[in-house]
Amino acid sequence: MIRITIADTAHELGRNAAECIAALLRDTIREKGSARIILSTGQSQFETLENLVEEDVDWSKVEMFHLDEYLDLDANHPASFRRYLRERFVSKVNLKAAYFVTGEDAIASLSVLLRERAADVGVIGIGENGHIAFNDPPADFDCNECYKIVTLDQRCREQQVGEGWFKTIGEVPERAITMTVKEIMRSKHIVSAVPHGVKSEAVLRTITEPVSQSVPATILKTHPDWNLFLDRDSANLLLGVSNSTC
């Protein structure tokens, strides 16, 4: 089931997404006594995380799982997703635990934890090439592992330069560790915060095209509870299609 919310601005989108995430966490804590969340990173998640850390959630009952990370990138590098999450989230709330993708040797221990209990809320962004996490097209929808090592495609690496994490594409690592599509889809609830015009093509293709490995985010349409948050810029092409068919 898809719920699409379109805000006027990225900041409003972030507030809407954060309120949704927080409500799902509170409900889960009431039901289970604790909650597990997967967090995305990147420029598109700035506003959501800024608002999320201000939400009324008992963070001491929340465990955070790291979605993906470049292989062999130092944790203090400006583009490291571990650094990103430490600075923008982990240092600002009192979590029960934070589980990071620290390298290939962390895959086994993270997998054990996720096999015990899947995430309750997966905060999953959509890349410019339609990827979810670092599952670039054509994505593997059938891998039964929790995490795997992948080779990043050209457009994914160009996005990292475009967002300012690296100066040149030559600096962008070619490989990364990512949570698999199947593990993402095991989340009880999925929330996607997808602002900015650079994501408009990916949004359009995700919503209008059939489920396909060539647009990995289309798999999210098969999830029983998917909340997609857009702003006017990221929804621009989608709104154009909707208006033309009225």
Disulfide bonds with the S-S distance in Angstrom:
none
